[in-house]
Each structure stands twice: as structure tokens, then as C-alpha cells.
């Protein structure tokens, strides 16, 4: 059995063909063109064309029969449709903070903030589609009788001609009740929406047949099952084999996140973390950061203008005096966890005339991990010490950055045993949908390489983290 797993990420379309008998047969990716994607928004038709181009290239290269298609995507996007279900805007991604003024206004109401969080597991923050919708509505940018869709829903609808959304994707919108796993009528009334304006909710392994049109575009036979898209964060948990208790995943890609599966919703009084739904009754307690690989890319492409490769930047950074390096606050795209300050800005502090490109690159890598470590401390207090941490994402391309993560966390960290864990998660969902496996929890690719922390670095990074936190608090509310 061969599964075609397609993932619509923030920066590229990815495809994988996975054989249940032989494992990964091939992987391919197509970066989005600048006109299609600017991180905060995406052209829906351009995204779909990139998915088709990517999938078709891999299918032709591997020349094998495809039995099912599994889909993955980013979380927290929104696409406004008219009454004929045609897009009237670009897709607004998780990175868009244009709704920050609206979310910030509502967030000042502590009672409303807690009411919303306890019902949805989401914070009052511009990342979530509910606040993007309210902001756009105030700006007159939506059709009040139109429909709400998203990046994954649009791709699914184009591939199958059917409408649907997984409860996993929906749990990151702010419109779904994390307890009942249905659209929340009180939240919809608050937003001025009807459930009929949203897609029907299904479990992650729900399928629809590939349409004749999409089949012709891909060079496949019509009618093969296509699963509903799952969000990258949830699929990462599945693909990393971390649906069981006590396994924390850490993804450091375009953005960053830490997650632990839970049999029940986890909703502390202080909403510093989030709680979403995966599948099979499992929730995810986690924390996410908006700044990670996008900050590294910003520096490499915009400031450094690509004149030095990332490998060379790592080499330069590895030689700096750590205790002399500046501090980087990785909030170029606002803050998610733990402070949820979407209007927070990022940048370097403590710059001195002798600092060079290596110092700045080092500070960015460190700052990204410090923000994640902030989140780790909160999750550890909430969920207990995880028995294992599995890491994935672009950070795996830098052995030096991986070691820095182990040294800062002072924990053994295991790399992913598969390429593209979230894409593998999409394949696992398709395997369940076709009956090849009975449960997502039984999917386990095993551990990858073990990264052991250097204990001699514990005191160094503890001191650096104190300095980071000092600047974190000093810069709170800046930009509001």
C-alpha cells in the first residue's frame, strides 16, 4: 500500500510517498513563489497549484500506484469566501498580526478572556481566526452572509469537491468547544456567525474521494480516498510517535512549539498555554512561539542578504564568547506563549561595536530557544517532567543548534527518526483511514539520534537566560 502524504506548510508544499511495507519511497518539496506567500498571507489558488506541482513531480518520479492521500497543513489560518464559496481575500496565516488591536481590546476584559479560554483552549490573540474574523468584520472586509474557510479546507475542497474540516484543525480556530468538540454556539453568537457558515466537523481520518478534475491534474485515478487535513502541530505528534503519555515533542521550524498529549483538556487558570484536539479523544497541551526559523531566515536573507551560508553562520557563531554576545528577543512576528502579547516587537539588546555577524546569528539561535525554554518551564509545572523529548523541524539541519537546545534545556533530546515528522503524521492518518493500522497511537517510527547535554554549560546558559528574562520583562507592552 502506498500513501501520498501532502503537506501545505508556511513556506512550501511538501510531498511524501510512504509504503506501508517498505517505508518512505520519496520526498519532494516546492517553495512558494514570493507572490504566492509572504508568510502573513497566501494566495489560495497559488497554494493549490504548488501542491499539485509538488505532488505530480513526486508521483512521476517514483512511478507507483497511490492507494490513498493524507493531507497536512498549518494551524490557525482563515480564508473569507463569498456566498458562492469563492475567495474574496488572501489566506491570512498564523503569522498575521493585523488583528492585534481588536484582540488586544478584548483581552483587557479578564472575565471575557477567561470565558473564551476555558471554552476553547485558545487565548484572546490575533493568531486565532475568530479574532481575525472580528477584526475583518469591523473593517468591512467580509461578506456577513459568506463562508469561513482556511488554507487546509480550501485545498481539501479543491481536491475532492466536498466541504469539511477536522476537529483538530477546528480546535485551533477559537470557534470550537474543546470539551464537546463541536462548534460553540455561544462563541458563534458572540462573533455574529452561524454554524452553517462553517464547514461540518469530522474526525481526522474522515475521507472523501479524489475528484475527476484533481485526479487528472495529478495523474492519478479518481475516487481514491483523501483524508481531511490535519494541522502540522498535531500531525507532528502523530508522526513522531508521541501520542502516548509523557512524550513531549519540540518542533523548531518556521515557528516553534512544545506539545504533550493528554486524555483530557488541560486548562490552567492562567492561560499561558493552549489546549487543542488531535484525534481519538486525545488533546494536546502545549505552547507555541511565533519566532523560530523565520527569525533565522530574516537575518540570513534580509540583513545578511544571503552573502554567507547558514552553515558558515553556524561556524562563525560557534566561535563567539557566549557571555559577551547580545541578547535577541525573537518577537518579529509578535509573541504567542507564554505572554500572548501579539503586538510585542523583537530585536537585539546589548549590542556593542565589536559585535559581528557571528555574534548576531548566535544571539538569534539562542533567543529562539530561550523563548521555547520559557514555555517548557510552564508546561513542566502544568504536566510534570516529560520522560522524553523528541525534536523535529529545520533545527535538525544544524547539529550545533541541536546541541545548544540540549545544553539550554539540560535534557537528553532525541531527533526525529523520519524526515518531515508532520508529513509522516499525515501518512499515518491515511493508514488508519484505510484500515492498515487500528490506532494512531500504535504508529511509532522510533527514536533518532540522542543529543546529550553538556553539564558544564548549565551555569552559563542559566546566567544568559536570566539576562534574557530581564530584557523580556523590560520590553513588555512595547509597541502597544
Kinemage of the C-alpha trace (Angstrom):
@kinemage 1
@onewidth
@group {chain A} dominant
@subgroup {mainchain}
@vectorlist {calphas} color= white
{ca unk a 1} P 0.000 0.000 0.000
{ca unk a 2} L 1.340 3.412 -0.991
{ca unk a 3} L 0.229 6.642 0.686
{ca unk a 4} L 0.751 10.053 -0.897
{ca unk a 5} L 1.135 12.491 2.003
{ca unk a 6} L 0.832 16.171 1.099
{ca unk a 7} L 1.632 18.991 3.498
{ca unk a 8} L 0.848 22.647 2.903
{ca unk a 9} L 3.367 24.389 5.140
{ca unk a 10} L 4.050 28.057 5.763
{ca unk a 11} L 6.842 28.276 3.203
{ca unk a 12} L 6.441 25.338 0.817
{ca unk a 13} L 4.350 22.453 -0.439
{ca unk a 14} L 5.718 19.067 0.584
{ca unk a 15} L 5.009 15.585 -0.727
{ca unk a 16} L 5.974 12.137 0.515
{ca unk a 17} L 5.159 8.680 -0.798
{ca unk a 18} L 5.096 6.199 2.059
{ca unk a 19} L 4.899 2.458 1.579
{ca unk a 20} L 3.326 0.543 4.457
{ca unk a 21} L 5.628 -2.358 3.638
{ca unk a 22} L 8.867 -0.533 2.758
{ca unk a 23} L 8.716 2.897 4.424
{ca unk a 24} L 9.464 6.206 2.712
{ca unk a 25} L 9.829 5.865 -1.054
{ca unk a 26} L 10.447 9.521 -1.817
{ca unk a 27} L 10.099 13.110 -0.632
{ca unk a 28} L 9.812 16.313 -2.636
{ca unk a 29} L 9.085 19.967 -1.904
{ca unk a 30} L 8.252 23.099 -3.868
{ca unk a 31} L 8.902 26.502 -2.235
{ca unk a 32} L 6.124 29.023 -2.749
{ca unk a 33} L 6.802 31.946 -5.036
{ca unk a 34} L 7.050 35.331 -3.345
{ca unk a 35} L 3.802 36.479 -4.979
{ca unk a 36} L 2.018 33.442 -3.523
{ca unk a 37} L 3.346 33.650 0.020
{ca unk a 38} L 4.694 36.480 2.164
{ca unk a 39} L 4.426 34.491 5.432
{ca unk a 40} L 1.499 36.544 6.803
{ca unk a 41} L -0.742 35.889 3.786
{ca unk a 42} L -1.035 33.428 0.910
{ca unk a 43} L -2.794 33.330 -2.447
{ca unk a 44} L -5.224 30.376 -2.216
{ca unk a 45} L -5.041 29.402 -5.891
{ca unk a 46} L -1.259 29.748 -5.868
{ca unk a 47} L -1.044 27.461 -2.843
{ca unk a 48} L -3.192 24.838 -4.543
{ca unk a 49} L -1.133 24.985 -7.747
{ca unk a 50} L 2.054 24.489 -5.710
{ca unk a 51} L 0.529 21.411 -4.035
{ca unk a 52} L -0.410 19.927 -7.402
{ca unk a 53} L 3.008 20.717 -8.904
{ca unk a 54} L 4.815 19.171 -5.944
{ca unk a 55} L 2.662 16.038 -5.807
{ca unk a 56} L 2.743 15.446 -9.567
{ca unk a 57} L 6.541 15.727 -9.697
{ca unk a 58} L 6.970 13.112 -6.964
{ca unk a 59} L 4.348 10.779 -8.453
{ca unk a 60} L 6.062 10.885 -11.839
{ca unk a 61} L 9.478 10.385 -10.276
{ca unk a 62} L 8.504 7.372 -8.173
{ca unk a 63} L 6.103 5.909 -10.771
{ca unk a 64} L 3.996 3.836 -8.369
{ca unk a 65} L 0.305 3.319 -7.705
{ca unk a 66} L -1.210 5.523 -4.984
{ca unk a 67} L -3.862 3.960 -2.736
{ca unk a 68} L -4.790 6.958 -0.575
{ca unk a 69} L -3.878 10.582 0.073
{ca unk a 70} L -3.182 12.040 3.526
{ca unk a 71} L -3.199 15.804 3.993
{ca unk a 72} L -1.452 18.161 6.404
{ca unk a 73} L -1.353 21.932 6.756
{ca unk a 74} L -0.595 24.794 9.065
{ca unk a 75} L -2.833 25.677 12.006
{ca unk a 76} L -4.793 28.939 12.602
{ca unk a 77} L -5.340 30.235 9.065
{ca unk a 78} L -8.527 31.831 7.766
{ca unk a 79} L -9.917 32.441 4.282
{ca unk a 80} L -13.031 34.510 3.662
{ca unk a 81} L -15.382 33.216 0.958
{ca unk a 82} L -18.371 34.864 -0.712
{ca unk a 83} L -21.843 33.328 -0.932
{ca unk a 84} L -20.714 31.212 -3.904
{ca unk a 85} L -17.741 29.896 -1.876
{ca unk a 86} L -15.243 31.886 -3.938
{ca unk a 87} L -12.281 33.505 -2.129
{ca unk a 88} L -12.649 37.245 -1.504
{ca unk a 89} L -9.257 37.602 0.157
{ca unk a 90} L -5.853 36.039 0.507
{ca unk a 91} L -5.410 33.403 3.198
{ca unk a 92} L -4.453 35.051 6.485
{ca unk a 93} L -1.891 32.793 8.169
{ca unk a 94} L -0.993 32.296 11.807
{ca unk a 95} L 1.742 34.916 11.373
{ca unk a 96} L -0.666 37.745 10.560
{ca unk a 97} L -0.969 40.147 13.485
{ca unk a 98} L -3.189 42.721 11.786
{ca unk a 99} L -5.998 41.782 14.190
{ca unk a 100} L -3.800 42.637 17.207
{ca unk a 101} L -5.646 45.915 18.009
{ca unk a 102} L -9.003 44.121 18.066
{ca unk a 103} L -7.719 41.144 20.072
{ca unk a 104} L -5.877 43.496 22.433
{ca unk a 105} L -9.058 45.427 23.129
{ca unk a 106} L -10.962 42.267 24.076
{ca unk a 107} L -8.012 40.851 26.017
{ca unk a 108} L -8.239 43.707 28.513
{ca unk a 109} L -11.520 42.180 29.723
{ca unk a 110} L -10.258 39.489 32.126
{ca unk a 111} L -13.689 37.896 32.515
{ca unk a 112} L -14.174 37.560 28.752
{ca unk a 113} L -10.606 36.314 28.312
{ca unk a 114} L -11.085 33.502 30.830
{ca unk a 115} L -14.554 32.644 29.493
{ca unk a 116} L -13.171 32.286 25.989
{ca unk a 117} L -10.084 30.326 27.080
{ca unk a 118} L -11.953 27.866 29.284
{ca unk a 119} L -14.400 27.076 26.464
{ca unk a 120} L -11.981 26.863 23.542
{ca unk a 121} L -8.468 26.252 24.888
{ca unk a 122} L -7.396 29.288 22.828
{ca unk a 123} L -6.273 32.699 24.049
{ca unk a 124} L -7.670 36.072 23.014
{ca unk a 125} L -4.911 36.672 20.480
{ca unk a 126} L -4.639 37.725 16.853
{ca unk a 127} L -3.300 34.347 15.770
{ca unk a 128} L -6.757 32.789 16.090
{ca unk a 129} L -9.283 33.011 13.236
{ca unk a 130} L -12.121 34.159 15.494
{ca unk a 131} L -10.269 37.420 16.204
{ca unk a 132} L -9.120 37.736 12.599
{ca unk a 133} L -12.778 37.448 11.586
{ca unk a 134} L -13.978 40.015 14.112
{ca unk a 135} L -11.259 42.441 13.036
{ca unk a 136} L -12.026 41.991 9.338
{ca unk a 137} L -15.737 42.365 10.055
{ca unk a 138} L -15.109 45.692 11.794
{ca unk a 139} L -13.066 46.774 8.757
{ca unk a 140} L -15.850 45.797 6.349
{ca unk a 141} L -13.698 43.137 4.685
{ca unk a 142} L -16.103 40.167 4.893
{ca unk a 143} L -19.469 39.175 3.473
{ca unk a 144} L -21.689 38.691 6.513
{ca unk a 145} L -23.602 36.023 4.574
{ca unk a 146} L -20.457 34.405 3.178
{ca unk a 147} L -18.424 31.490 4.478
{ca unk a 148} L -15.300 30.975 6.554
{ca unk a 149} L -12.682 28.593 5.251
{ca unk a 150} L -8.946 28.144 5.721
{ca unk a 151} L -5.808 27.021 3.950
{ca unk a 152} L -6.409 23.272 4.597
{ca unk a 153} L -10.148 23.406 3.914
{ca unk a 154} L -9.601 25.145 0.585
{ca unk a 155} L -7.084 22.532 -0.583
{ca unk a 156} L -9.384 19.673 0.523
{ca unk a 157} L -12.341 21.239 -1.257
{ca unk a 158} L -10.331 21.695 -4.467
{ca unk a 159} L -9.111 18.081 -4.333
{ca unk a 160} L -12.456 16.452 -3.573
{ca unk a 161} L -15.230 18.950 -4.278
{ca unk a 162} L -16.505 18.314 -0.745
{ca unk a 163} L -16.649 20.562 2.319
{ca unk a 164} L -15.356 19.502 5.721
{ca unk a 165} L -12.878 20.320 8.449
{ca unk a 166} L -11.187 18.109 11.003
{ca unk a 167} L -11.878 18.745 14.666
{ca unk a 168} L -8.118 19.008 15.026
{ca unk a 169} L -7.901 21.994 12.638
{ca unk a 170} L -11.086 23.461 14.144
{ca unk a 171} L -9.674 23.332 17.676
{ca unk a 172} L -7.183 25.997 16.648
{ca unk a 173} L -9.786 28.454 15.355
{ca unk a 174} L -11.339 29.680 18.613
{ca unk a 175} L -14.795 28.669 17.330
{ca unk a 176} L -14.828 25.070 18.651
{ca unk a 177} L -15.589 23.965 22.198
{ca unk a 178} L -12.611 21.927 23.429
{ca unk a 179} L -14.873 19.900 25.757
{ca unk a 180} L -17.749 18.951 23.412
{ca unk a 181} L -15.636 19.017 20.225
{ca unk a 182} L -18.424 20.834 18.389
{ca unk a 183} L -18.804 24.399 17.134
{ca unk a 184} L -19.537 26.514 20.221
{ca unk a 185} L -22.899 28.259 19.836
{ca unk a 186} L -22.059 30.916 22.424
{ca unk a 187} L -18.810 31.788 20.658
{ca unk a 188} L -20.594 31.878 17.285
{ca unk a 189} L -23.255 34.194 18.693
{ca unk a 190} L -20.516 36.397 20.147
{ca unk a 191} L -18.854 36.608 16.725
{ca unk a 192} L -22.120 37.023 14.825
{ca unk a 193} L -21.777 33.803 12.835
{ca unk a 194} L -23.963 30.783 12.120
{ca unk a 195} L -22.696 27.202 12.181
{ca unk a 196} L -23.881 26.891 8.561
{ca unk a 197} L -21.182 29.410 7.588
{ca unk a 198} L -18.534 26.978 8.831
{ca unk a 199} L -17.673 23.556 7.450
{ca unk a 200} L -19.090 20.357 9.007
{ca unk a 201} L -16.827 18.836 11.668
{ca unk a 202} L -15.355 15.353 11.295
{ca unk a 203} L -12.632 13.232 12.852
{ca unk a 204} L -9.158 13.392 11.349
{ca unk a 205} L -9.471 10.103 9.427
{ca unk a 206} L -12.660 11.132 7.588
{ca unk a 207} L -12.197 10.782 3.836
{ca unk a 208} L -13.716 11.954 0.568
{ca unk a 209} L -12.954 10.593 -2.932
{ca unk a 210} L -10.432 12.373 -5.146
{ca unk a 211} L -12.368 14.300 -7.801
{ca unk a 212} L -12.003 13.625 -11.512
{ca unk a 213} L -10.567 17.110 -12.080
{ca unk a 214} L -7.915 16.778 -9.360
{ca unk a 215} L -7.122 13.218 -10.446
{ca unk a 216} L -6.430 14.456 -13.989
{ca unk a 217} L -4.161 17.182 -12.643
{ca unk a 218} L -2.192 14.685 -10.544
{ca unk a 219} L -2.137 11.795 -12.990
{ca unk a 220} L -3.981 9.527 -10.542
{ca unk a 221} L -7.218 7.581 -10.717
{ca unk a 222} L -10.336 9.343 -9.464
{ca unk a 223} L -12.065 8.101 -6.345
{ca unk a 224} L -9.086 7.195 -4.164
{ca unk a 225} L -9.691 8.313 -0.547
{ca unk a 226} L -8.392 11.700 0.583
{ca unk a 227} L -8.263 12.360 4.326
{ca unk a 228} L -9.214 15.649 5.899
{ca unk a 229} L -6.133 17.794 6.514
{ca unk a 230} L -4.622 17.714 9.957
{ca unk a 231} L -2.596 20.598 11.412
{ca unk a 232} L 1.186 20.351 11.390
{ca unk a 233} L 1.456 20.503 15.179
{ca unk a 234} L -0.952 17.618 15.750
{ca unk a 235} L 0.489 15.586 12.883
{ca unk a 236} L 3.965 16.157 14.259
{ca unk a 237} L 2.821 14.491 17.483
{ca unk a 238} L 1.449 11.556 15.482
{ca unk a 239} L 4.420 11.279 13.116
{ca unk a 240} L 6.902 11.426 15.994
{ca unk a 241} L 5.150 8.503 17.696
{ca unk a 242} L 4.245 10.726 20.648
{ca unk a 243} L 0.541 10.047 21.167
{ca unk a 244} L 1.320 8.079 24.330
{ca unk a 245} L 1.781 9.597 27.806
{ca unk a 246} L 4.861 11.575 28.842
{ca unk a 247} L 6.410 12.144 25.399
{ca unk a 248} L 6.979 15.816 24.628
{ca unk a 249} L 7.577 16.947 21.084
{ca unk a 250} L 9.545 20.080 20.308
{ca unk a 251} L 9.320 21.424 16.779
{ca unk a 252} L 11.604 24.221 15.659
{ca unk a 253} L 10.687 25.098 12.110
{ca unk a 254} L 9.295 28.371 10.784
{ca unk a 255} L 7.743 28.779 14.236
{ca unk a 256} L 8.316 26.711 17.364
{ca unk a 257} L 6.193 24.615 19.699
{ca unk a 258} L 6.198 22.161 22.604
{ca unk a 259} L 3.387 19.635 22.991
{ca unk a 260} L 2.261 16.778 25.239
{ca unk a 261} L -0.742 14.524 24.563
{ca unk a 262} L -3.423 14.367 27.252
{ca unk a 263} L -6.604 12.285 27.636
{ca unk a 264} L -8.478 15.341 28.954
{ca unk a 265} L -8.458 19.110 28.299
{ca unk a 266} L -5.719 20.931 30.220
{ca unk a 267} L -6.843 24.477 31.032
{ca unk a 268} L -4.974 26.257 33.850
{ca unk a 269} L -6.421 29.382 35.454
{ca unk a 270} L -3.592 31.419 33.958
{ca unk a 271} L -3.927 30.950 30.170
{ca unk a 272} L -0.218 30.860 29.357
{ca unk a 273} L -0.564 27.625 27.359
{ca unk a 274} L -3.073 26.357 24.810
{ca unk a 275} L -5.115 23.180 24.522
{ca unk a 276} L -6.169 21.757 21.145
{ca unk a 277} L -7.547 18.462 19.865
{ca unk a 278} L -5.629 15.782 17.961
{ca unk a 279} L -7.753 12.665 17.375
{ca unk a 280} L -9.051 9.544 19.116
{ca unk a 281} L -10.137 11.605 22.128
{ca unk a 282} L -6.635 12.982 22.756
{ca unk a 283} L -5.959 16.662 23.421
{ca unk a 284} L -2.646 18.461 23.121
{ca unk a 285} L -1.432 20.687 25.924
{ca unk a 286} L 1.207 22.933 24.513
{ca unk a 287} L 2.852 26.252 23.959
{ca unk a 288} L 3.932 27.849 20.705
{ca unk a 289} L 6.269 30.623 19.677
{ca unk a 290} L 5.885 32.771 16.575
{ca unk a 291} L 9.619 33.331 16.147
{ca unk a 292} L 11.986 30.483 15.215
{ca unk a 293} L 13.314 29.600 11.777
{ca unk a 294} L 11.600 32.688 10.350
{ca unk a 295} L 13.916 34.823 12.522
{ca unk a 296} L 16.959 32.903 11.302
{ca unk a 297} L 15.773 33.327 7.712
{ca unk a 298} L 15.066 37.040 8.263
{ca unk a 299} L 18.653 37.574 9.374
{ca unk a 300} L 20.201 35.370 6.706
{ca unk a 301} L 18.250 36.824 3.789
{ca unk a 302} L 17.312 40.378 4.700
{ca unk a 303} L 20.179 41.597 6.869
{ca unk a 304} L 22.944 39.313 5.683
{ca unk a 305} L 21.432 39.253 2.160
{ca unk a 306} L 22.412 35.639 1.679
{ca unk a 307} L 26.098 36.500 1.452
{ca unk a 308} L 27.039 33.808 3.987
{ca unk a 309} L 25.500 30.324 4.098
{ca unk a 310} L 23.722 29.077 7.197
{ca unk a 311} L 26.479 26.503 7.738
{ca unk a 312} L 29.080 29.277 7.658
{ca unk a 313} L 26.953 31.386 10.014
{ca unk a 314} L 26.846 28.458 12.439
{ca unk a 315} L 30.622 28.137 12.211
{ca unk a 316} L 31.086 31.845 12.999
{ca unk a 317} L 28.560 31.686 15.842
{ca unk a 318} L 30.263 28.662 17.395
{ca unk a 319} L 33.394 30.734 17.955
{ca unk a 320} L 31.877 33.696 19.815
{ca unk a 321} L 32.291 34.321 23.518
{ca unk a 322} L 28.795 33.340 24.675
{ca unk a 323} L 28.821 35.532 27.749
{ca unk a 324} L 29.711 38.567 25.625
{ca unk a 325} L 27.023 38.015 22.975
{ca unk a 326} L 23.989 40.319 22.669
{ca unk a 327} L 20.505 39.135 23.592
{ca unk a 328} L 17.886 38.560 20.892
{ca unk a 329} L 14.149 38.820 21.587
{ca unk a 330} L 12.551 36.617 18.875
{ca unk a 331} L 9.276 38.514 18.531
{ca unk a 332} L 9.496 39.756 14.956
{ca unk a 333} L 6.031 38.275 14.425
{ca unk a 334} L 4.678 39.156 17.865
{ca unk a 335} L 4.522 36.894 20.897
{ca unk a 336} L 2.395 33.847 21.431
{ca unk a 337} L 3.284 31.852 24.537
{ca unk a 338} L 3.734 32.443 27.342
{ca unk a 339} L 2.789 36.149 27.355
{ca unk a 340} L 0.394 36.263 24.350
{ca unk a 341} L 1.433 39.832 23.524
{ca unk a 342} L 0.777 39.913 19.789
{ca unk a 343} L 1.987 43.499 19.446
{ca unk a 344} L 5.346 42.768 21.113
{ca unk a 345} L 8.324 43.536 18.904
{ca unk a 346} L 11.687 41.805 18.653
{ca unk a 347} L 15.283 42.783 18.214
{ca unk a 348} L 18.767 42.798 19.658
{ca unk a 349} L 19.693 44.325 23.005
{ca unk a 350} L 23.153 44.825 24.440
{ca unk a 351} L 24.810 45.433 21.072
{ca unk a 352} L 28.401 46.673 21.161
{ca unk a 353} L 30.720 47.989 18.408
{ca unk a 354} L 32.834 44.826 18.295
{ca unk a 355} L 29.867 42.521 17.693
{ca unk a 356} L 29.956 40.918 14.258
{ca unk a 357} L 27.718 38.708 12.152
{ca unk a 358} L 28.602 35.590 14.172
{ca unk a 359} L 27.504 37.245 17.423
{ca unk a 360} L 24.163 38.232 15.908
{ca unk a 361} L 23.477 34.804 14.417
{ca unk a 362} L 24.361 33.192 17.732
{ca unk a 363} L 22.006 35.521 19.620
{ca unk a 364} L 19.117 34.657 17.289
{ca unk a 365} L 19.545 30.894 17.741
{ca unk a 366} L 19.806 31.332 21.499
{ca unk a 367} L 16.841 33.715 21.718
{ca unk a 368} L 14.568 31.307 19.844
{ca unk a 369} L 15.478 28.510 22.267
{ca unk a 370} L 15.101 30.752 25.318
{ca unk a 371} L 11.533 31.585 24.294
{ca unk a 372} L 10.852 27.857 23.945
{ca unk a 373} L 12.509 27.200 27.297
{ca unk a 374} L 10.177 29.767 28.890
{ca unk a 375} L 7.322 27.666 27.565
{ca unk a 376} L 8.940 24.432 28.739
{ca unk a 377} L 9.093 25.679 32.317
{ca unk a 378} L 5.359 26.473 32.249
{ca unk a 379} L 4.429 23.114 30.689
{ca unk a 380} L 6.602 21.196 33.146
{ca unk a 381} L 4.786 22.820 36.056
{ca unk a 382} L 1.459 22.001 34.420
{ca unk a 383} L 2.039 18.486 33.073
{ca unk a 384} L 5.006 17.211 35.067
{ca unk a 385} L 8.506 16.387 33.843
{ca unk a 386} L 8.293 14.643 30.456
{ca unk a 387} L 10.001 11.272 30.285
{ca unk a 388} L 11.290 12.038 26.812
{ca unk a 389} L 11.669 14.966 24.396
{ca unk a 390} L 11.598 14.388 20.643
{ca unk a 391} L 12.683 17.272 18.396
{ca unk a 392} L 11.977 17.949 14.734
{ca unk a 393} L 11.999 20.710 12.155
{ca unk a 394} L 14.648 22.804 10.476
{ca unk a 395} L 16.760 22.765 13.638
{ca unk a 396} L 17.784 19.226 12.653
{ca unk a 397} L 19.811 20.729 9.816
{ca unk a 398} L 22.180 22.260 12.384
{ca unk a 399} L 23.936 19.843 14.720
{ca unk a 400} L 25.352 22.824 16.574
{ca unk a 401} L 21.884 24.322 17.219
{ca unk a 402} L 20.626 20.914 18.365
{ca unk a 403} L 23.438 20.734 20.922
{ca unk a 404} L 22.572 24.238 22.093
{ca unk a 405} L 18.980 23.068 22.693
{ca unk a 406} L 20.133 20.121 24.818
{ca unk a 407} L 22.517 22.390 26.756
{ca unk a 408} L 19.864 25.042 27.458
{ca unk a 409} L 17.175 22.533 28.455
{ca unk a 410} L 19.724 20.296 30.214
{ca unk a 411} L 17.795 17.316 28.916
{ca unk a 412} L 18.595 14.499 26.549
{ca unk a 413} L 16.822 15.251 23.285
{ca unk a 414} L 16.062 12.759 20.529
{ca unk a 415} L 15.951 13.795 16.904
{ca unk a 416} L 13.188 12.572 14.644
{ca unk a 417} L 13.757 9.148 13.129
{ca unk a 418} L 11.911 10.243 9.984
{ca unk a 419} L 12.202 13.140 7.599
{ca unk a 420} L 9.325 15.624 7.956
{ca unk a 421} L 7.537 14.253 11.051
{ca unk a 422} L 4.329 16.187 10.377
{ca unk a 423} L 4.149 14.886 6.777
{ca unk a 424} L 4.661 11.402 8.187
{ca unk a 425} L 1.753 12.109 10.531
{ca unk a 426} L -0.462 12.764 7.509
{ca unk a 427} L 0.615 9.399 6.105
{ca unk a 428} L -0.241 7.710 9.422
{ca unk a 429} L -3.758 9.202 9.372
{ca unk a 430} L -4.265 7.840 5.850
{ca unk a 431} L -3.032 4.432 7.011
{ca unk a 432} L -5.675 4.445 9.733
{ca unk a 433} L -8.360 5.658 7.332
{ca unk a 434} L -7.650 2.707 5.019
{ca unk a 435} L -7.531 0.189 7.882
{ca unk a 436} L -3.804 -0.519 7.643
{ca unk a 437} L -3.401 0.434 11.317
{ca unk a 438} L -6.069 0.435 14.027
{ca unk a 439} L -4.917 3.437 16.038
{ca unk a 440} L -2.666 6.453 15.620
{ca unk a 441} L -1.049 5.675 18.970
{ca unk a 442} L 0.415 2.448 17.585
{ca unk a 443} L 2.337 4.378 14.925
{ca unk a 444} L 5.892 4.796 16.224
{ca unk a 445} L 8.889 5.411 13.952
{ca unk a 446} L 11.227 5.048 16.952
{ca unk a 447} L 13.875 7.355 18.330
{ca unk a 448} L 16.502 9.045 16.236
{ca unk a 449} L 19.866 10.324 17.396
{ca unk a 450} L 20.305 11.118 21.084
{ca unk a 451} L 21.707 14.574 21.865
{ca unk a 452} L 23.279 14.599 25.337
{ca unk a 453} L 23.540 17.901 27.238
{ca unk a 454} L 26.903 19.264 28.276
{ca unk a 455} L 26.538 19.743 32.029
{ca unk a 456} L 29.359 22.287 32.089
{ca unk a 457} L 27.133 24.646 30.061
{ca unk a 458} L 24.270 24.621 32.576
{ca unk a 459} L 25.522 27.573 34.636
{ca unk a 460} L 26.476 29.561 31.534
{ca unk a 461} L 23.042 29.276 29.983
{ca unk a 462} L 21.267 29.800 33.308
{ca unk a 463} L 23.005 33.166 33.577
{ca unk a 464} L 22.231 34.007 29.961
{ca unk a 465} L 18.584 33.047 30.457
{ca unk a 466} L 18.346 35.373 33.458
{ca unk a 467} L 19.586 38.197 31.245
{ca unk a 468} L 17.108 37.250 28.526
{ca unk a 469} L 14.235 37.283 31.025
{ca unk a 470} L 15.339 40.654 32.368
{ca unk a 471} L 15.005 42.144 28.883
{ca unk a 472} L 11.823 40.181 28.242
{ca unk a 473} L 10.119 41.934 31.156
{ca unk a 474} L 11.685 45.316 30.380
{ca unk a 475} L 10.231 45.266 26.876
{ca unk a 476} L 6.740 44.078 27.836
{ca unk a 477} L 3.892 46.058 26.238
{ca unk a 478} L 6.292 47.857 23.935
{ca unk a 479} L 4.552 48.649 20.654
{ca unk a 480} L 1.028 48.670 22.070
